[in-house]
Amino acid sequence: MNDELSIYLSQIRPPSAPSMEMARKRWAQVAKPLNSLGVLEDDIIKIAGIRETSKADMEKRALVILCADNGIVEEGVTQTGREVTALVAENMTNGNSSVCIMADRAEVDVFPVDIGVARDLIPGSRHPLLCRKIAYGTKNFRNEPAMTREEAIRSIETGIKLVGELAEKGYQLLATGEMGIGNTTTSSAVASLLLKKAPEVLTGRGAGLNDEGLKRKLEVIKEAVEQYSPACQDVVDVLACVGGFDLAGLTGVFLGGAVYRIPVLVDGFISAVAALSADHIYPGCRNFMLASHVSAEPAGRMLLDELGLKPLIQAGMCLGEGTGAVAAIPLLLMAADVYGSMSSFEDIQIEAYKPMGGV
Protein backbone atom coordinates (compact mmCIF):
# COMPACT_ATOMS: atom_id res chain seq x y z
CA MET A 1 0.00 0.00 0.00
CA ASN A 2 1.15 3.56 -0.59
CA ASP A 3 1.21 6.22 2.10
CA GLU A 4 -2.05 7.95 1.06
CA LEU A 5 -4.07 4.74 1.02
CA SER A 6 -2.59 3.68 4.36
CA ILE A 7 -3.62 7.03 5.85
CA TYR A 8 -7.20 6.47 4.73
CA LEU A 9 -7.27 2.96 6.20
CA SER A 10 -5.85 4.18 9.51
CA GLN A 11 -8.98 6.35 9.98
CA ILE A 12 -11.38 3.38 10.06
CA ARG A 13 -12.95 2.59 13.43
CA PRO A 14 -15.30 -0.29 14.23
CA PRO A 15 -19.06 0.34 14.25
CA SER A 16 -20.31 1.83 17.53
CA ALA A 17 -21.38 -0.98 19.87
CA PRO A 18 -23.36 1.39 22.18
CA SER A 19 -25.35 2.77 19.23
CA MET A 20 -26.14 -0.74 18.01
CA GLU A 21 -27.28 -1.77 21.48
CA MET A 22 -29.58 1.27 21.67
CA ALA A 23 -31.04 0.30 18.29
CA ARG A 24 -31.65 -3.27 19.49
CA LYS A 25 -33.46 -1.95 22.55
CA ARG A 26 -35.60 0.32 20.40
CA TRP A 27 -36.62 -2.60 18.18
CA ALA A 28 -37.52 -4.61 21.30
CA GLN A 29 -39.82 -1.78 22.39
CA VAL A 30 -41.65 -1.42 19.07
CA ALA A 31 -45.16 -2.86 19.39
CA LYS A 32 -44.80 -5.82 17.05
CA PRO A 33 -43.56 -9.42 17.35
CA LEU A 34 -39.85 -9.68 18.18
CA ASN A 35 -37.47 -9.79 15.20
CA SER A 36 -40.44 -9.95 12.83
CA LEU A 37 -38.84 -7.71 10.20
CA GLY A 38 -35.86 -10.04 9.95
CA VAL A 39 -32.87 -8.74 8.00
CA LEU A 40 -34.43 -5.26 7.88
CA GLU A 41 -34.07 -5.00 11.65
CA ASP A 42 -30.49 -6.24 11.48
CA ASP A 43 -29.65 -3.65 8.83
CA ILE A 44 -31.13 -0.77 10.83
CA ILE A 45 -29.03 -1.88 13.81
CA LYS A 46 -25.98 -2.03 11.55
CA ILE A 47 -26.69 1.46 10.22
CA ALA A 48 -26.87 2.74 13.80
CA GLY A 49 -23.42 1.31 14.47
CA ILE A 50 -21.97 2.78 11.30
CA ARG A 51 -23.48 6.23 11.84
CA GLU A 52 -22.75 6.18 15.61
CA THR A 53 -26.30 7.18 16.48
CA SER A 54 -29.45 5.25 17.33
CA LYS A 55 -31.30 7.28 14.69
CA ALA A 56 -31.73 5.73 11.23
CA ASP A 57 -31.75 8.79 8.99
CA MET A 58 -31.45 8.05 5.25
CA GLU A 59 -33.08 11.14 3.83
CA LYS A 60 -30.21 11.88 1.43
CA ARG A 61 -29.32 8.92 -0.75
CA ALA A 62 -26.97 8.49 -3.69
CA LEU A 63 -26.11 5.91 -6.31
CA VAL A 64 -22.48 5.91 -7.46
CA ILE A 65 -22.02 4.21 -10.87
CA LEU A 66 -18.42 3.47 -11.84
CA CYS A 67 -18.05 3.27 -15.64
CA ALA A 68 -15.00 1.83 -17.42
CA ASP A 69 -13.92 -0.27 -20.38
CA ASN A 70 -12.04 -3.55 -20.23
CA GLY A 71 -9.37 -4.60 -22.71
CA ILE A 72 -10.32 -8.27 -22.35
CA VAL A 73 -13.32 -7.56 -24.61
CA GLU A 74 -10.87 -8.03 -27.51
CA GLU A 75 -11.00 -11.77 -26.79
CA GLY A 76 -14.68 -12.12 -27.75
CA VAL A 77 -15.92 -12.75 -24.22
CA THR A 78 -18.93 -10.44 -24.52
CA GLN A 79 -22.08 -10.24 -26.59
CA THR A 80 -21.57 -6.56 -27.47
CA GLY A 81 -18.58 -4.36 -28.23
CA ARG A 82 -16.97 -1.97 -25.80
CA GLU A 83 -18.58 1.04 -27.51
CA VAL A 84 -21.74 0.18 -25.55
CA THR A 85 -20.09 1.24 -22.28
CA ALA A 86 -19.87 4.87 -23.38
CA LEU A 87 -23.37 4.90 -24.87
CA VAL A 88 -24.99 3.54 -21.71
CA ALA A 89 -22.93 5.84 -19.47
CA GLU A 90 -24.11 8.83 -21.52
CA ASN A 91 -27.70 7.60 -21.26
CA MET A 92 -27.26 7.55 -17.50
CA THR A 93 -26.31 11.22 -17.48
CA ASN A 94 -29.61 11.87 -19.29
CA GLY A 95 -31.56 9.74 -16.81
CA ASN A 96 -32.38 7.24 -19.54
CA SER A 97 -31.27 3.86 -18.16
CA SER A 98 -32.97 1.17 -16.09
CA VAL A 99 -31.37 2.19 -12.85
CA CYS A 100 -32.03 5.90 -13.38
CA ILE A 101 -35.75 5.24 -13.76
CA MET A 102 -35.71 3.10 -10.63
CA ALA A 103 -33.69 5.75 -8.78
CA ASP A 104 -36.32 8.37 -9.61
CA ARG A 105 -38.96 6.23 -7.89
CA ALA A 106 -36.73 5.63 -4.85
CA GLU A 107 -35.66 9.31 -4.74
CA VAL A 108 -31.99 8.47 -5.08
CA ASP A 109 -29.52 10.93 -6.62
CA VAL A 110 -27.48 9.38 -9.43
CA PHE A 111 -23.77 10.02 -9.99
CA PRO A 112 -22.28 8.36 -13.10
CA VAL A 113 -18.49 8.35 -12.87
CA ASP A 114 -16.13 8.00 -15.83
CA ILE A 115 -13.20 6.21 -14.23
CA GLY A 116 -11.93 4.55 -17.40
CA VAL A 117 -14.27 4.67 -20.41
CA ALA A 118 -12.47 4.19 -23.74
CA ARG A 119 -13.53 7.60 -25.07
CA ASP A 120 -14.45 10.96 -23.61
CA LEU A 121 -18.12 11.11 -22.67
CA ILE A 122 -20.62 13.77 -23.68
CA PRO A 123 -22.42 14.84 -20.47
CA GLY A 124 -26.20 14.81 -20.44
CA SER A 125 -28.58 17.24 -18.84
CA ARG A 126 -30.03 15.18 -15.99
CA HIS A 127 -27.33 13.65 -13.78
CA PRO A 128 -23.87 15.17 -13.27
CA LEU A 129 -21.04 13.27 -14.96
CA LEU A 130 -18.04 12.97 -12.67
CA CYS A 131 -14.85 12.58 -14.71
CA ARG A 132 -12.21 10.67 -12.75
CA LYS A 133 -10.60 8.87 -15.68
CA ILE A 134 -7.53 6.80 -14.80
CA ALA A 135 -6.95 5.76 -18.45
CA TYR A 136 -8.94 5.02 -21.60
CA GLY A 137 -9.80 1.49 -20.59
CA THR A 138 -7.63 -1.32 -19.25
CA LYS A 139 -5.31 -3.51 -21.30
CA ASN A 140 -6.13 -7.01 -22.51
CA PHE A 141 -5.10 -9.17 -19.55
CA ARG A 142 -4.66 -12.19 -21.79
CA ASN A 143 -1.56 -10.44 -23.17
CA GLU A 144 -0.43 -8.31 -20.21
CA PRO A 145 -1.71 -7.10 -16.83
CA ALA A 146 -4.89 -5.07 -17.09
CA MET A 147 -3.27 -2.12 -15.35
CA THR A 148 -0.23 -1.20 -13.31
CA ARG A 149 -0.25 -1.55 -9.54
CA GLU A 150 -0.07 2.24 -9.32
CA GLU A 151 -3.21 2.57 -11.49
CA ALA A 152 -5.02 0.05 -9.30
CA ILE A 153 -4.17 2.04 -6.17
CA ARG A 154 -5.21 5.30 -7.85
CA SER A 155 -8.53 3.71 -8.76
CA ILE A 156 -9.10 2.56 -5.18
CA GLU A 157 -8.21 6.01 -3.85
CA THR A 158 -10.58 7.57 -6.39
CA GLY A 159 -13.44 5.51 -4.96
CA ILE A 160 -12.58 6.55 -1.41
CA LYS A 161 -12.43 10.21 -2.41
CA LEU A 162 -15.81 9.99 -4.15
CA VAL A 163 -17.37 8.86 -0.87
CA GLY A 164 -15.63 11.73 0.91
CA GLU A 165 -17.15 14.22 -1.55
CA LEU A 166 -20.62 12.77 -1.04
CA ALA A 167 -20.16 12.74 2.74
CA GLU A 168 -19.42 16.47 2.60
CA LYS A 169 -22.69 16.95 0.72
CA GLY A 170 -24.60 15.22 3.52
CA TYR A 171 -25.38 11.85 1.93
CA GLN A 172 -26.33 9.21 4.50
CA LEU A 173 -26.68 6.06 2.36
CA LEU A 174 -24.86 4.97 -0.79
CA ALA A 175 -25.77 2.41 -3.42
CA THR A 176 -23.12 0.98 -5.73
CA GLY A 177 -23.41 0.44 -9.47
CA GLU A 178 -21.19 -0.14 -12.48
CA MET A 179 -21.19 -0.05 -16.25
CA GLY A 180 -18.44 -1.70 -18.24
CA ILE A 181 -18.72 -4.22 -21.07
CA GLY A 182 -16.59 -7.22 -20.10
CA ASN A 183 -16.74 -6.67 -16.36
CA THR A 184 -18.32 -10.01 -15.53
CA THR A 185 -15.16 -11.54 -17.03
CA THR A 186 -12.86 -9.37 -14.91
CA SER A 187 -15.00 -9.98 -11.83
CA SER A 188 -15.00 -13.76 -12.34
CA ALA A 189 -11.22 -13.73 -12.65
CA VAL A 190 -10.80 -11.62 -9.51
CA ALA A 191 -13.27 -13.79 -7.59
CA SER A 192 -11.47 -16.96 -8.66
CA LEU A 193 -8.15 -15.63 -7.37
CA LEU A 194 -9.57 -14.29 -4.10
CA LEU A 195 -11.79 -17.27 -3.28
CA LYS A 196 -9.31 -19.80 -4.69
CA LYS A 197 -12.13 -21.53 -6.53
CA ALA A 198 -12.26 -22.81 -10.10
CA PRO A 199 -13.60 -20.30 -12.65
CA GLU A 200 -16.22 -22.86 -13.74
CA VAL A 201 -17.90 -22.55 -10.35
CA LEU A 202 -18.05 -18.75 -10.48
CA THR A 203 -18.54 -17.76 -14.11
CA GLY A 204 -21.89 -17.10 -15.75
CA ARG A 205 -23.16 -15.90 -19.11
CA GLY A 206 -23.03 -12.20 -18.21
CA ALA A 207 -25.22 -10.24 -20.62
CA GLY A 208 -26.52 -13.30 -22.47
CA LEU A 209 -23.57 -15.25 -23.90
CA ASN A 210 -24.41 -18.42 -25.82
CA ASP A 211 -22.67 -21.74 -25.09
CA GLU A 212 -19.76 -21.01 -27.41
CA GLY A 213 -19.26 -17.56 -25.91
CA LEU A 214 -19.34 -18.94 -22.36
CA LYS A 215 -16.77 -21.57 -23.30
CA ARG A 216 -14.43 -18.90 -24.70
CA LYS A 217 -14.96 -16.72 -21.63
CA LEU A 218 -14.08 -19.62 -19.33
CA GLU A 219 -10.94 -20.44 -21.30
CA VAL A 220 -9.72 -16.85 -21.05
CA ILE A 221 -10.36 -16.68 -17.29
CA LYS A 222 -8.77 -20.06 -16.54
CA GLU A 223 -5.68 -19.12 -18.53
CA ALA A 224 -5.39 -15.80 -16.68
CA VAL A 225 -5.82 -17.37 -13.24
CA GLU A 226 -3.03 -19.85 -14.00
CA GLN A 227 -0.82 -17.13 -15.45
CA TYR A 228 -1.15 -14.49 -12.74
CA SER A 229 -1.81 -16.47 -9.57
CA PRO A 230 1.88 -17.06 -8.69
CA ALA A 231 2.72 -13.35 -8.96
CA CYS A 232 -0.21 -11.91 -6.97
CA GLN A 233 0.90 -11.06 -3.45
CA ASP A 234 -2.24 -9.20 -2.37
CA VAL A 235 -5.63 -8.04 -3.61
CA VAL A 236 -4.15 -4.93 -5.25
CA ASP A 237 -2.01 -7.20 -7.41
CA VAL A 238 -5.11 -9.23 -8.29
CA LEU A 239 -7.04 -6.12 -9.34
CA ALA A 240 -4.07 -4.86 -11.34
CA CYS A 241 -3.58 -8.14 -13.19
CA VAL A 242 -7.15 -9.12 -14.09
CA GLY A 243 -9.48 -6.43 -12.74
CA GLY A 244 -10.95 -3.25 -14.16
CA PHE A 245 -10.98 0.42 -13.23
CA ASP A 246 -14.67 0.14 -12.34
CA LEU A 247 -14.02 -2.82 -10.06
CA ALA A 248 -11.05 -1.16 -8.34
CA GLY A 249 -12.99 2.09 -7.99
CA LEU A 250 -15.91 0.27 -6.37
CA THR A 251 -13.44 -1.37 -4.00
CA GLY A 252 -12.52 2.14 -2.95
CA VAL A 253 -16.17 3.11 -2.53
CA PHE A 254 -16.64 0.29 -0.02
CA LEU A 255 -13.49 1.31 1.82
CA GLY A 256 -14.72 4.91 1.73
CA GLY A 257 -17.94 3.84 3.43
CA ALA A 258 -15.83 2.58 6.34
CA VAL A 259 -13.60 5.66 6.36
CA TYR A 260 -16.47 8.18 6.27
CA ARG A 261 -18.97 6.01 8.18
CA ILE A 262 -21.65 5.80 5.51
CA PRO A 263 -23.47 2.49 4.94
CA VAL A 264 -22.89 1.21 1.40
CA LEU A 265 -25.26 -1.15 -0.39
CA VAL A 266 -23.72 -4.04 -2.29
CA ASP A 267 -25.47 -4.50 -5.64
CA GLY A 268 -24.91 -7.75 -7.54
CA PHE A 269 -22.04 -9.97 -8.63
CA ILE A 270 -19.57 -7.28 -9.74
CA SER A 271 -20.29 -5.07 -6.76
CA ALA A 272 -19.92 -8.07 -4.42
CA VAL A 273 -16.49 -8.88 -5.89
CA ALA A 274 -15.46 -5.29 -5.17
CA ALA A 275 -16.88 -5.61 -1.64
CA LEU A 276 -14.83 -8.77 -1.08
CA SER A 277 -11.75 -6.99 -2.44
CA ALA A 278 -12.30 -4.15 0.03
CA ASP A 279 -12.66 -6.61 2.90
CA HIS A 280 -9.38 -8.25 1.89
CA ILE A 281 -7.66 -4.86 1.96
CA TYR A 282 -9.21 -3.93 5.32
CA PRO A 283 -10.62 -6.94 7.19
CA GLY A 284 -13.82 -5.78 8.87
CA CYS A 285 -14.83 -3.46 6.02
CA ARG A 286 -17.84 -5.78 5.58
CA ASN A 287 -19.28 -4.32 8.77
CA PHE A 288 -20.03 -1.13 6.84
CA MET A 289 -21.86 -2.91 4.00
CA LEU A 290 -25.47 -3.93 3.43
CA ALA A 291 -26.45 -6.63 0.93
CA SER A 292 -29.28 -5.66 -1.40
CA HIS A 293 -30.04 -8.84 -3.34
CA VAL A 294 -28.72 -12.20 -4.53
CA SER A 295 -27.44 -11.94 -8.08
CA ALA A 296 -28.51 -14.59 -10.58
CA GLU A 297 -24.84 -15.04 -11.55
CA PRO A 298 -23.41 -18.36 -10.26
CA ALA A 299 -21.22 -16.71 -7.62
CA GLY A 300 -23.90 -14.33 -6.34
CA ARG A 301 -24.85 -16.23 -3.20
CA MET A 302 -21.31 -17.54 -2.67
CA LEU A 303 -19.82 -14.04 -2.41
CA LEU A 304 -22.44 -12.82 0.07
CA ASP A 305 -21.87 -15.94 2.21
CA GLU A 306 -18.13 -15.28 2.12
CA LEU A 307 -18.80 -11.73 3.36
CA GLY A 308 -21.34 -12.88 5.95
CA LEU A 309 -23.99 -10.56 4.48
CA LYS A 310 -27.73 -11.32 4.36
CA PRO A 311 -29.58 -9.98 1.30
CA LEU A 312 -32.91 -8.18 1.43
CA ILE A 313 -34.14 -9.33 -1.99
CA GLN A 314 -34.06 -12.53 -3.99
CA ALA A 315 -35.53 -11.74 -7.38
CA GLY A 316 -33.21 -13.37 -9.91
CA MET A 317 -31.81 -9.99 -10.98
CA CYS A 318 -28.59 -9.67 -12.97
CA LEU A 319 -28.92 -6.33 -14.75
CA GLY A 320 -26.17 -4.48 -12.90
CA GLU A 321 -25.93 -0.67 -12.95
CA GLY A 322 -26.94 -0.68 -9.25
CA THR A 323 -30.51 -1.81 -9.91
CA GLY A 324 -30.58 -4.31 -7.03
CA ALA A 325 -29.09 -1.79 -4.60
CA VAL A 326 -31.62 0.88 -5.56
CA ALA A 327 -34.49 -1.62 -5.37
CA ALA A 328 -33.58 -2.39 -1.75
CA ILE A 329 -33.64 1.24 -0.60
CA PRO A 330 -37.46 1.58 -0.25
CA LEU A 331 -37.43 -1.51 1.99
CA LEU A 332 -34.84 0.11 4.24
CA LEU A 333 -36.83 3.34 4.34
CA MET A 334 -39.99 1.50 5.36
CA ALA A 335 -38.07 -0.30 8.10
CA ALA A 336 -36.65 3.00 9.30
CA ASP A 337 -40.17 4.46 9.48
CA VAL A 338 -41.38 1.56 11.62
CA TYR A 339 -38.27 1.84 13.79
CA GLY A 340 -38.60 5.58 14.28
CA SER A 341 -42.36 6.16 14.32
CA MET A 342 -44.26 3.14 15.54
CA SER A 343 -45.78 3.11 19.01
CA SER A 344 -44.01 1.22 21.77
CA PHE A 345 -45.62 -1.44 23.94
CA GLU A 346 -45.63 1.10 26.75
CA ASP A 347 -47.42 3.66 24.55
CA ILE A 348 -50.32 1.33 23.86
CA GLN A 349 -50.24 -0.15 27.36
CA ILE A 350 -49.79 -3.81 26.54
CA GLU A 351 -47.19 -6.22 27.79
CA ALA A 352 -44.12 -6.50 25.59
CA TYR A 353 -43.34 -9.71 23.72
CA LYS A 354 -40.71 -11.86 25.40
CA PRO A 355 -38.63 -14.69 23.96
CA MET A 356 -40.21 -18.02 24.87
CA GLY A 357 -39.00 -21.60 24.81
CA GLY A 358 -40.97 -24.59 23.58
CA VAL A 359 -42.04 -25.76 20.16
VOGU-3710 file (C-alpha; in Angstrom, 3 decimals, decimal comma):
1> mndelsiyls> 0,000/0,000/0,000  1,152/3,559/-0,593  1,206/6,218/2,095  -2,052/7,951/1,062  -4,073/4,738/1,024  -2,586/3,683/4,358  -3,615/7,028/5,854  -7,204/6,467/4,729  -7,274/2,963/6,198  -5,854/4,183/9,509
11> qirppsapsm> -8,976/6,349/9,978  -11,379/3,384/10,061  -12,951/2,586/13,434  -15,303/-0,293/14,229  -19,062/0,344/14,255  -20,313/1,830/17,532  -21,382/-0,981/19,874  -23,360/1,387/22,179  -25,348/2,767/19,228  -26,136/-0,737/18,008
21> emarkrwaqv> -27,281/-1,765/21,478  -29,578/1,272/21,667  -31,044/0,297/18,285  -31,650/-3,271/19,488  -33,456/-1,947/22,554  -35,597/0,323/20,398  -36,619/-2,600/18,176  -37,517/-4,605/21,298  -39,822/-1,777/22,389  -41,646/-1,419/19,066
31> akplnslgvl> -45,162/-2,864/19,386  -44,796/-5,819/17,048  -43,557/-9,421/17,352  -39,850/-9,677/18,180  -37,466/-9,790/15,203  -40,436/-9,948/12,826  -38,841/-7,707/10,200  -35,859/-10,037/9,952  -32,872/-8,736/8,000  -34,430/-5,262/7,881
41> eddiikiagi> -34,072/-4,999/11,653  -30,493/-6,237/11,480  -29,645/-3,649/8,834  -31,133/-0,766/10,827  -29,026/-1,877/13,806  -25,984/-2,029/11,547  -26,691/1,463/10,218  -26,874/2,742/13,799  -23,419/1,313/14,473  -21,970/2,780/11,296
51> retskadmek> -23,479/6,228/11,836  -22,751/6,180/15,608  -26,299/7,177/16,482  -29,449/5,253/17,332  -31,302/7,277/14,690  -31,732/5,735/11,228  -31,746/8,792/8,986  -31,450/8,050/5,250  -33,081/11,145/3,834  -30,214/11,884/1,432
61> ralvilcadn> -29,321/8,917/-0,752  -26,965/8,495/-3,695  -26,110/5,908/-6,310  -22,477/5,907/-7,463  -22,015/4,211/-10,870  -18,417/3,471/-11,839  -18,045/3,272/-15,637  -15,003/1,832/-17,422  -13,921/-0,267/-20,379  -12,040/-3,548/-20,228
71> giveegvtqt> -9,373/-4,596/-22,714  -10,325/-8,269/-22,353  -13,324/-7,556/-24,606  -10,875/-8,032/-27,512  -11,004/-11,772/-26,786  -14,675/-12,120/-27,746  -15,922/-12,749/-24,222  -18,931/-10,441/-24,516  -22,082/-10,237/-26,590  -21,565/-6,564/-27,466
81> grevtalvae> -18,582/-4,355/-28,231  -16,973/-1,970/-25,796  -18,579/1,042/-27,507  -21,737/0,183/-25,553  -20,090/1,245/-22,281  -19,868/4,873/-23,384  -23,373/4,899/-24,874  -24,991/3,544/-21,706  -22,934/5,840/-19,474  -24,112/8,831/-21,517
91> nmtngnssvc> -27,700/7,596/-21,264  -27,255/7,553/-17,505  -26,310/11,221/-17,478  -29,610/11,869/-19,287  -31,558/9,744/-16,806  -32,376/7,238/-19,536  -31,272/3,863/-18,163  -32,968/1,172/-16,094  -31,367/2,191/-12,849  -32,032/5,903/-13,380
101> imadraevdv> -35,750/5,245/-13,764  -35,709/3,101/-10,629  -33,686/5,746/-8,776  -36,323/8,366/-9,615  -38,957/6,230/-7,892  -36,725/5,634/-4,849  -35,660/9,314/-4,736  -31,988/8,473/-5,076  -29,524/10,935/-6,620  -27,483/9,378/-9,431
111> fpvdigvard> -23,770/10,022/-9,992  -22,281/8,359/-13,104  -18,487/8,345/-12,874  -16,128/7,996/-15,834  -13,197/6,212/-14,232  -11,933/4,549/-17,405  -14,265/4,667/-20,409  -12,466/4,189/-23,743  -13,534/7,596/-25,067  -14,448/10,955/-23,611
121> lipgsrhpll> -18,117/11,111/-22,668  -20,621/13,769/-23,681  -22,420/14,839/-20,473  -26,201/14,813/-20,437  -28,579/17,243/-18,835  -30,029/15,180/-15,988  -27,331/13,650/-13,777  -23,872/15,168/-13,275  -21,036/13,267/-14,956  -18,036/12,968/-12,666
131> crkiaygtkn> -14,849/12,582/-14,711  -12,206/10,669/-12,751  -10,596/8,871/-15,679  -7,530/6,802/-14,804  -6,947/5,760/-18,451  -8,938/5,019/-21,599  -9,795/1,486/-20,590  -7,626/-1,320/-19,251  -5,315/-3,514/-21,295  -6,135/-7,015/-22,507
141> frnepamtre> -5,102/-9,169/-19,550  -4,660/-12,188/-21,792  -1,564/-10,442/-23,166  -0,426/-8,314/-20,213  -1,708/-7,102/-16,833  -4,893/-5,069/-17,093  -3,270/-2,122/-15,349  -0,227/-1,201/-13,314  -0,253/-1,551/-9,541  -0,069/2,240/-9,323
151> eairsietgi> -3,208/2,573/-11,487  -5,025/0,053/-9,302  -4,170/2,035/-6,169  -5,209/5,302/-7,851  -8,528/3,714/-8,763  -9,102/2,562/-5,179  -8,209/6,005/-3,848  -10,577/7,573/-6,391  -13,438/5,509/-4,960  -12,575/6,545/-1,413
161> klvgelaekg> -12,429/10,213/-2,405  -15,814/9,988/-4,147  -17,365/8,860/-0,865  -15,630/11,732/0,910  -17,151/14,219/-1,551  -20,618/12,767/-1,040  -20,165/12,739/2,741  -19,417/16,471/2,603  -22,695/16,948/0,720  -24,604/15,219/3,517
171> yqllatgemg> -25,385/11,846/1,928  -26,334/9,208/4,503  -26,677/6,057/2,360  -24,857/4,968/-0,788  -25,769/2,406/-3,419  -23,122/0,980/-5,729  -23,411/0,435/-9,466  -21,188/-0,139/-12,483  -21,187/-0,054/-16,254  -18,444/-1,705/-18,242
181> igntttssav> -18,722/-4,215/-21,065  -16,587/-7,216/-20,096  -16,740/-6,670/-16,363  -18,324/-10,014/-15,533  -15,158/-11,538/-17,032  -12,864/-9,370/-14,913  -15,002/-9,981/-11,834  -14,998/-13,762/-12,339  -11,215/-13,732/-12,654  -10,797/-11,622/-9,508
191> aslllkkape> -13,273/-13,791/-7,590  -11,472/-16,960/-8,656  -8,146/-15,628/-7,369  -9,566/-14,290/-4,096  -11,792/-17,269/-3,279  -9,305/-19,803/-4,691  -12,132/-21,525/-6,535  -12,256/-22,813/-10,098  -13,603/-20,305/-12,650  -16,216/-22,862/-13,742
201> vltgrgagln> -17,901/-22,546/-10,349  -18,048/-18,748/-10,485  -18,539/-17,755/-14,105  -21,889/-17,099/-15,750  -23,159/-15,895/-19,106  -23,028/-12,200/-18,214  -25,219/-10,245/-20,618  -26,525/-13,297/-22,475  -23,572/-15,250/-23,896  -24,406/-18,424/-25,823
211> deglkrklev> -22,672/-21,742/-25,088  -19,762/-21,015/-27,413  -19,261/-17,563/-25,908  -19,340/-18,935/-22,362  -16,766/-21,574/-23,295  -14,433/-18,898/-24,703  -14,959/-16,718/-21,627  -14,076/-19,617/-19,326  -10,940/-20,437/-21,298  -9,719/-16,847/-21,046
221> ikeaveqysp> -10,359/-16,684/-17,291  -8,767/-20,062/-16,543  -5,684/-19,120/-18,527  -5,392/-15,797/-16,683  -5,815/-17,367/-13,237  -3,034/-19,849/-13,996  -0,824/-17,129/-15,451  -1,151/-14,489/-12,738  -1,807/-16,474/-9,568  1,883/-17,065/-8,688
231> acqdvvdvla> 2,715/-13,347/-8,964  -0,213/-11,906/-6,974  0,904/-11,062/-3,447  -2,245/-9,201/-2,368  -5,629/-8,041/-3,612  -4,150/-4,929/-5,248  -2,012/-7,197/-7,415  -5,112/-9,227/-8,290  -7,042/-6,119/-9,337  -4,070/-4,857/-11,343
241> cvggfdlagl> -3,579/-8,140/-13,192  -7,150/-9,121/-14,093  -9,480/-6,427/-12,745  -10,952/-3,246/-14,157  -10,983/0,424/-13,226  -14,675/0,143/-12,341  -14,016/-2,825/-10,063  -11,054/-1,162/-8,339  -12,989/2,091/-7,992  -15,911/0,273/-6,371
251> tgvflggavy> -13,437/-1,373/-3,997  -12,519/2,142/-2,949  -16,167/3,114/-2,525  -16,642/0,290/-0,020  -13,485/1,305/1,822  -14,721/4,906/1,731  -17,937/3,835/3,430  -15,826/2,579/6,336  -13,598/5,665/6,362  -16,474/8,176/6,269
261> ripvlvdgfi> -18,970/6,010/8,182  -21,649/5,795/5,509  -23,472/2,489/4,937  -22,887/1,212/1,404  -25,263/-1,149/-0,385  -23,720/-4,036/-2,292  -25,465/-4,496/-5,636  -24,913/-7,754/-7,540  -22,038/-9,973/-8,632  -19,571/-7,285/-9,739
271> savaalsadh> -20,287/-5,068/-6,756  -19,916/-8,065/-4,418  -16,491/-8,878/-5,889  -15,457/-5,287/-5,173  -16,879/-5,614/-1,639  -14,825/-8,770/-1,084  -11,748/-6,993/-2,437  -12,302/-4,154/0,031  -12,656/-6,610/2,905  -9,377/-8,248/1,887
281> iypgcrnfml> -7,662/-4,855/1,962  -9,214/-3,935/5,317  -10,625/-6,938/7,186  -13,819/-5,776/8,865  -14,833/-3,465/6,023  -17,838/-5,785/5,576  -19,280/-4,316/8,769  -20,027/-1,126/6,843  -21,858/-2,911/3,999  -25,474/-3,931/3,433
291> ashvsaepag> -26,449/-6,635/0,930  -29,284/-5,659/-1,397  -30,036/-8,839/-3,340  -28,720/-12,196/-4,532  -27,438/-11,943/-8,083  -28,510/-14,588/-10,576  -24,840/-15,037/-11,551  -23,415/-18,365/-10,255  -21,219/-16,711/-7,615  -23,899/-14,326/-6,343
301> rmlldelglk> -24,846/-16,234/-3,196  -21,313/-17,541/-2,674  -19,820/-14,045/-2,414  -22,436/-12,822/0,070  -21,873/-15,935/2,207  -18,133/-15,277/2,123  -18,800/-11,734/3,357  -21,343/-12,877/5,946  -23,989/-10,561/4,476  -27,726/-11,319/4,359
311> pliqagmclg> -29,579/-9,976/1,300  -32,912/-8,176/1,430  -34,145/-9,329/-1,990  -34,055/-12,530/-3,992  -35,530/-11,738/-7,379  -33,213/-13,365/-9,906  -31,811/-9,989/-10,980  -28,585/-9,675/-12,965  -28,922/-6,325/-14,749  -26,173/-4,479/-12,900
321> egtgavaaip> -25,934/-0,674/-12,947  -26,935/-0,679/-9,247  -30,510/-1,806/-9,909  -30,577/-4,306/-7,029  -29,089/-1,791/-4,602  -31,617/0,882/-5,564  -34,489/-1,618/-5,372  -33,577/-2,386/-1,755  -33,637/1,236/-0,603  -37,458/1,575/-0,252
331> lllmaadvyg> -37,427/-1,510/1,992  -34,841/0,105/4,244  -36,834/3,339/4,336  -39,989/1,495/5,358  -38,074/-0,300/8,101  -36,648/3,005/9,304  -40,170/4,456/9,478  -41,381/1,557/11,617  -38,273/1,842/13,791  -38,600/5,582/14,279
341> smssfediqi> -42,357/6,164/14,320  -44,261/3,139/15,535  -45,781/3,109/19,013  -44,007/1,223/21,773  -45,619/-1,441/23,939  -45,633/1,097/26,746  -47,420/3,663/24,548  -50,324/1,326/23,859  -50,240/-0,148/27,364  -49,786/-3,811/26,538
351> eaykpmggv> -47,192/-6,224/27,789  -44,122/-6,497/25,588  -43,336/-9,706/23,719  -40,711/-11,858/25,400  -38,627/-14,692/23,955  -40,212/-18,017/24,869  -39,002/-21,598/24,807  -40,966/-24,587/23,577  -42,039/-25,760/20,164
//
